[in-house]
Amino acid sequence: MKKLLLAAMMTAVLAACQSTPETQEPAGVEDRAPKAPGPTTTPIPPGGIPGTAITDPSKDPRLKDPANTLSKRSVYFEFDSDAIKVEYVPVVEAHAAFLRQYKNAKMLIQGNADERGSREYNLGLGQRRSDAIKKRLVLLGATESQVESVSLGEEKPVCAEHDEACWAKNRRGDMLYGGEY
């Protein structure tokens, strides 16, 4: 009888411990496959030529229009600095928007320094300046593959005088589009 009672108790305990399996909804699957690229032609914004599409970014008239921010291609820096001045942020933002619009556009940024400092130091400073512009462009939506940054150091001055006004013109990053370099 004890054995029978013990077996019944064990069965009751095991039955009480048994849980019913919970049914769980399957996890959703997120599609992260790259989407097919859209058309490579982009119409000129309002004020442009109606009904005309531009496929070659270098043909966009905004790049040569002096009234347009895109015609400004240089970002100037303070002495011994690679920080983009606030006054040049709109220029960088406009070029980032242009690169987002034309996914096939390529840009070369040439970092420059004035003649003060050693050749090696100026090459490094020019590279930091061009990298600062590239980083801002990429943060604003351009792709890494669209933008290349190089340093020219002090090798490509726009002014040859030896005073602060001239040195300020040489502390810059120049943005060039494919076909311009």
Phi, psi and omega in degrees: 000320179298320181294321180293318178295318179296319179295321179293320178294318180297320179295319180295318180295315179296323179292323180291329181281340183290135178245154178275136182293137178278139175267132183242138178294142178294147179293143178288150180251125179267129179276111179251015178293141179298138179281152179297136180296148179283190180295149181270359178260141179228126180293153175292139180297170181311140183100348180271202181275115183297139176076006181252134177249143181250126177256337179257111183302330181291346179269356181294122185295341180296334181292336182249357181279112183300339179279349183262141179300331181294341178284345176276122187241359182243141174244124183261149185237158173286166178302131175057036183225150174240015178276131179288126179293148182303323183293343181258357178300316178299327178295312180296319179297320179296318179290327175296317178297321178297316179293326175293323181291317182250093181295341180267359180285144177239144180228141173245127177253122179255115178273135183232158177223163175280179188286347181285144182097162181288163179302315181295317179297316182293326175296317178295318180294319177298321179292318178298322179293314180293325178293325178297318179293316180299316181299317180295319179299317181292320177297333181268005172118352174289159178262154179304323183288343180278337191237130175239138180241134179224164177244135173253358180057232180260011189282345183231066180287150173262350180220136184253002179290167181243062177216169185300320180300319180287316180301323180298326179289335182271347179271088189206168169236124181258132180255119181239139177265160177311133183096348179256353180232000000 
